[in-house]
């Protein structure tokens, strides 16, 4: 399990670095393109976005290797440390300062993870899910993701970023589950046996759609909104998929379950506290503070002209 945790932490670091590169690259895109193919066209012309995409491929490689050595309910919760690495990147690369919120949030995330692993004692399940389990997982998760995307078509910037980030997180949880089965198929049947199954194609499909939703979330609003949604929703969905489809076992007993729930609650509180910190949220008092490009020595990124809530005084009577 230690190897899986270490590899998952490496994946979390690369993921944090990737979303920073991609967020900066997307800040100059028109605001109307948050969930449009034009956003990807804009992204592909940006060198920083391509660097971020390369880092995401590295993230997938480390995550897949971690899933080779560990279960979903071990690897995916570790990915919540992405927010800790994001704090470090903002401090080092964007010269932001650390306050009490950052310290409390980081301590809560680390403590929540440690207590969950100690109490739950995750164990390997029955292996590959059967066809019925996959159908149920696919229907429920795809329906949930599409509902979130529909909800993200309207509303303030933080809301759109949150729900689109949640939709991406659900698809990435699916992607991790497909990757988990693919590592088993690769080990048992080799490359030829792997591509005789549907799993590698589902990995590509869920990854591509999840990436599209993620770019929309990064562009739609503050990076804190999309990343908080992602690091909360992804592991929770993965734990449910692991327990239901893969039969991954957690330690039984009323006390153990209560401690597990408490540990996950502390973890989520830590994520919420960290996400609301001025460092991560960019709440420095200026409207442009949520834009990272203006904090890295580059020219300030203009704030979109169309506000979420029009000024009543400016509206025609």
C-alpha positions, 0 to 999 in steps of 0.5 A: 500500500505504501508504494501506491500511496507514494505514486498517488501523491506524485500524481497529485503533484503533477496534477496541481502543476498541470491545472496551474499551467492550463488555468493561466493559458485559458485566462485569455479565452473569451468568457462565452467559450467556457463549454464550447469546442472553441475553448479547446481550439484556443487552448491548443494554440497555447504552449502553457496548455500543452505543457499542462497536458503533458503533465496530465499524461504523466499524472495518468501514468503515475495514477495507473501505476498506483492502481496497479499496486493499490485499490481505488479506495486507497489511491483516489483519496490520496489525490486530495493532496493536490490542493496541498501541492497547489498551495505550495505552487502558489507560494513558490511560483506566485509569491503568495503568503501562507496564513492560518487557513492554509495551515489548518486546511493542510493539517486537516487533509493530512489528518483525515487521510491518515485516520481513514487509512488507519481505521478503514484498513482498505483491503483488496476486493473480488477483482474485476466487476461483472457486466451488470456492475459496470452498466449500473456504474456507467448509467449512474455516473454518466447521468450525474455528470450530465445533470451537473453540466446542465446545471453549469450552463447558468449561474455565477462564475463560482457556481459554473466552475464548481459544477463543471469541476464536479462533472469532470471529477465523476468522469475521472473517477470512472476513468480510474475504475477503467484504468484499474481493470485495464492494469489487471487485464494487461498483467493477465493477457498482455497488450493484445489481450488488453485491446480485445476488451472495451476498457482501454477505449472507455479510458480514452472516452472518459478521459477525453470528455472529463478533460473537456469538462475540466477545461470548461471548469478552469475557464468558468471561474476561480481555480479554487472552485473547480479544484475543490469540487474535483478533489472532494467528488473524485475520491468519494465517487471512487470509494463508492465504486470500489466498494460496490463494483470491485467489492473492496472491503473496509474494516467492519464494525460500528466504531470503525464506520463511525471513525471512517465517516469522521475522517472523511468529514475532517478531510472535506472540512480541510479541503473547504477551509483551504479552498476558501483561503485568500491564497488559493481563492485569490481574494486579495481585494482586487477583482483580477486576483483570481487570475493567476496570469497577472501574478506570475510577472506577466501583464495583468489579465483583463477581468471579463467585462460581463459581470454575473449580476448586472448593476440595476442602475445600469439597466434600462427602465 
